[in-house]
């Protein structure tokens, strides 16, 4: 049997040519497949690169977000530390305020106690002062009553005045020597004074207006010193006695008559209380 001959426009195709063509076609097909695979791989590579870039972007974004979150966390921690510090400061301030309130309360309580104590002490001192005042007034009244039995005595705001004058206590004319009866009276007065305490004595001498004023002042002072010296000799401490002569400068009554001048020739013993300030009205002579 004969095979049919194949024809081509250029002539018959030989087996060699057919094989070559087949190989060429196979190569071309293979090349096509490889091209398609390469194209697919390139496409996949681009997609991979794009995904990688996208992932890189998202990673960078995530990193930035993470950094921002870290910074925000740091700021939050700083705010939390500040808040904690403020809370500690507030707590310390609250404790300090509570302590100050407690101290103020204690101070107020102590002040009230001190005030009450001061009031009680003031009341006690006032009561004690009043008791001493009454006791002193009673003693002065007893002293005045005793002295009134000896010579004319009147109360003053500071004590009392014993008037040594007129017929009961006389000096010889132009003399400062004490008479025996004067010494007896002064002894009795000293006895009353020695039984008391808390006083000073002021011995004042006075004359009438006969004679020179300078001479009269000297005479009144000498007479007052005579009285003072006798009281000291009777036991009265000299440091509690003051002496002064007024002469005719302080008359007790008018000097128009001899009786008036006689009343003005006198020595007065002022008993000054040094314990209380007696505030009764001055008695009339």
C-alpha positions in Angstrom: 0.0 0.0 0.0 1.3 3.4 -0.8 1.0 6.3 1.5 -0.4 9.5 0.2 2.1 12.1 -0.5 1.8 15.4 1.3 2.3 18.5 -0.7 3.1 22.0 0.3 3.2 25.0 -1.8 6.9 24.8 -1.7 7.1 21.2 -2.2 6.8 18.0 -0.3 7.5 18.0 3.5 10.1 15.6 4.4 10.1 13.8 7.8 13.1 15.8 8.8 11.3 19.0 8.2 8.2 17.7 9.9 10.2 16.8 12.9 11.9 20.1 12.9 8.6 21.9 12.6 7.2 19.8 15.3 10.1 20.5 17.5 9.8 24.2 16.7 6.1 24.1 17.5 6.8 22.3 20.7 9.5 24.9 21.5 7.2 27.7 20.7 4.5 26.1 22.8 7.0 25.6 25.6 8.2 29.2 25.2 4.6 30.3 25.3 3.9 28.3 28.4 7.1 29.7 29.9 6.1 33.2 28.9 2.7 32.8 30.4 4.2 31.3 33.5 6.7 34.1 33.7 4.0 36.7 33.1 2.0 35.0 35.8 5.0 34.9 38.1 5.7 38.6 37.4 2.1 39.3 38.1 2.2 37.3 41.3 5.5 39.0 42.1 4.0 42.4 41.6 1.0 41.4 43.7 3.4 40.0 46.3 5.4 43.2 46.2 2.3 45.2 46.4 1.1 43.1 49.3 4.5 43.4 50.9 4.4 47.2 50.4 0.9 47.3 51.8 2.1 45.2 54.7 5.1 47.4 55.1 2.8 50.4 55.1 0.5 48.9 57.5 3.5 47.7 59.6 4.9 51.3 59.6 1.4 52.6 60.4 1.1 50.0 63.2 4.6 51.0 64.3 3.6 54.7 64.3 0.4 53.8 66.1 2.4 51.7 68.6 4.8 54.6 69.1 1.9 57.0 69.5 0.2 54.6 71.9 3.6 54.3 73.8 3.8 58.1 74.0 0.2 58.3 75.0 0.8 55.6 77.6 3.8 57.6 78.8 1.7 60.8 79.0 -1.0 58.8 80.7 1.5 57.5 83.2 2.9 61.0 83.7 -0.6 62.3 84.3 -1.3 59.4 86.6 1.9 60.1 88.5 0.9 63.8 88.7 -2.5 62.9 89.8 -1.0 60.5 92.4 1.3 63.3 93.5 -1.6 65.7 93.7 -3.6 63.2 95.6 -0.7 62.7 98.0 -0.3 66.5 98.3 -4.0 66.8 98.8 -4.0 64.0 101.4 -1.0 65.7 103.1 -2.8 69.0 103.0 -5.9 67.4 104.3 -4.0 65.8 107.1 -2.2 69.1 107.8 -5.6 70.9 107.8 -7.0 68.3 110.2 -3.9 68.6 112.4 -4.3 72.4 112.4 -8.0 72.1 113.2 -7.1 69.7 116.0 -4.4 72.1 117.2 -6.8 75.0 116.9 -9.4 73.1 118.8 -6.9 72.2 121.5 -5.7 75.8 121.6 -9.2 77.0 121.9 -10.0 74.5 124.6 -6.8 75.4 126.4 -7.6 79.1 126.0 -11.1 78.5 127.4 -9.6 76.5 130.3 -7.0 79.3 130.9 -9.8 81.9 130.6 -11.9 80.0 133.1 -8.9 79.5 135.3 -8.1 83.2 135.0 -11.7 84.1 135.8 -11.7 81.8 138.8 -8.3 83.2 139.9 -9.6 86.7 139.4 -12.7 85.9 141.3 -10.6 84.3 144.1 -8.2 87.3 144.1 -11.2 89.7 144.1 -12.8 87.8 147.0 -9.4 87.7 148.8 -8.9 91.4 148.1 -12.3 92.2 149.3 -11.8 90.1 152.4 -8.5 91.8 153.1 -10.1 95.2 152.4 -12.9 94.5 154.8 -10.4 93.2 157.3 -8.2 96.2 156.8 -11.1 98.6 157.1 -12.2 96.9 160.3 -8.6 97.2 161.6 -8.5 100.9 160.6 -11.8 101.5 162.3 -10.5 99.8 165.4 -7.3 101.9 165.2 -9.3 105.1 164.7 -11.6 104.2 167.6 -8.6 103.6 169.8 -6.9 106.8 168.7 -10.1 108.8 169.1 -9.9 107.9 172.8 -6.6 109.7 172.9 -6.9 112.7 170.5 -9.1 114.0 167.7 -9.0 111.5 164.8 -10.7 111.6 161.4 -10.6 109.3 158.5 -9.2 110.2 155.1 -9.3 108.4 151.7 -5.8 107.0 152.5 -6.1 106.3 156.2 -6.6 108.8 159.0 -5.3 111.9 160.6 -4.6 112.4 164.4 -4.8 116.0 165.3 -2.5 117.0 168.2 -3.6 120.5 169.2 -5.5 122.9 171.3 -5.5 122.2 175.0 -4.6 118.5 174.8 -1.2 119.0 173.1 0.5 122.3 173.7 4.1 123.5 173.2 5.5 126.4 175.3 5.7 129.7 173.5 8.4 129.6 170.8 9.5 126.1 172.0 9.7 122.7 170.3 10.2 120.7 173.6 7.6 118.2 174.5 5.7 118.6 177.8 5.3 115.6 180.1 1.6 115.4 179.2 2.5 115.5 175.5 4.9 112.6 176.0 2.2 110.6 177.8 -0.2 111.2 174.9 2.4 110.2 172.3 3.2 107.0 174.3 -0.5 106.0 174.2 -0.6 106.8 170.4 2.6 104.7 169.9 1.0 101.8 171.7 -2.0 101.8 169.3 0.3 102.1 166.3 2.6 99.3 167.5 -0.5 97.0 167.7 -1.1 97.6 164.0 0.8 97.2 160.7 0.8 98.2 157.1 1.1 102.0 157.4 3.3 105.0 157.0 3.3 108.1 159.2 3.4 111.6 158.1 4.1 114.1 160.9 3.1 117.6 160.0 3.8 120.7 162.1 1.6 123.9 161.9 1.7 127.3 163.5 -0.5 130.4 163.7 0.2 133.5 161.6 2.0 135.5 164.3 5.6 136.1 163.5 7.6 135.8 160.3 6.5 133.0 157.9 10.0 131.6 157.5 10.5 131.4 161.3 7.1 129.8 161.7 7.9 127.2 159.1 11.1 126.3 160.9 9.4 126.2 164.2 6.6 123.9 162.9 9.2 121.5 161.4 11.1 121.4 164.7 8.0 120.6 166.6 7.1 117.9 164.1 10.6 116.4 164.5 10.1 116.4 168.3 6.9 114.3 167.9 8.6 112.0 165.3 11.7 111.5 167.5 9.5 110.5 170.5 7.5 108.0 168.4 10.8 106.4 167.2 12.0 106.2 170.8 8.7 104.5 171.6 9.3 101.7 169.1 7.9 103.1 165.8 10.4 102.4 162.9 12.0 105.6 161.7 11.8 104.5 158.1 8.0 104.6 158.1 7.9 108.3 159.3 8.1 111.4 157.1 8.3 114.9 158.7 7.3 118.2 157.2 6.7 121.7 158.6 4.0 123.9 157.0 4.3 126.9 159.4 1.3 129.2 158.9 0.6 128.0 155.3 -2.2 125.5 156.1 -4.5 127.0 158.8 -7.3 124.8 160.0 -9.6 127.6 160.9 -9.6 131.4 160.4 -7.0 133.4 162.3 -9.0 136.4 163.3 -9.4 135.3 166.9 -7.0 133.9 169.5 -9.1 130.7 169.7 -8.6 130.3 165.9 -4.9 130.8 166.2 -4.7 128.3 169.0 -6.5 125.7 166.8 -4.0 126.3 164.0 -1.0 125.7 166.4 -1.0 122.0 166.1 0.9 118.8 165.0 -1.0 116.3 162.8 0.0 112.6 162.5 -1.2 111.2 159.2 -1.6 107.4 159.2 -1.3 106.3 155.5 -2.5 102.8 154.8 -0.1 100.9 152.5 -2.2 97.8 152.1 -5.4 99.1 150.5 -6.6 102.4 149.2 -9.5 103.3 151.5 -12.0 105.3 149.4 -14.5 106.5 152.0 -15.4 110.1 152.1 -13.1 112.4 154.2 -14.7 113.1 157.5 -15.2 116.7 158.6 -12.8 117.9 161.3 
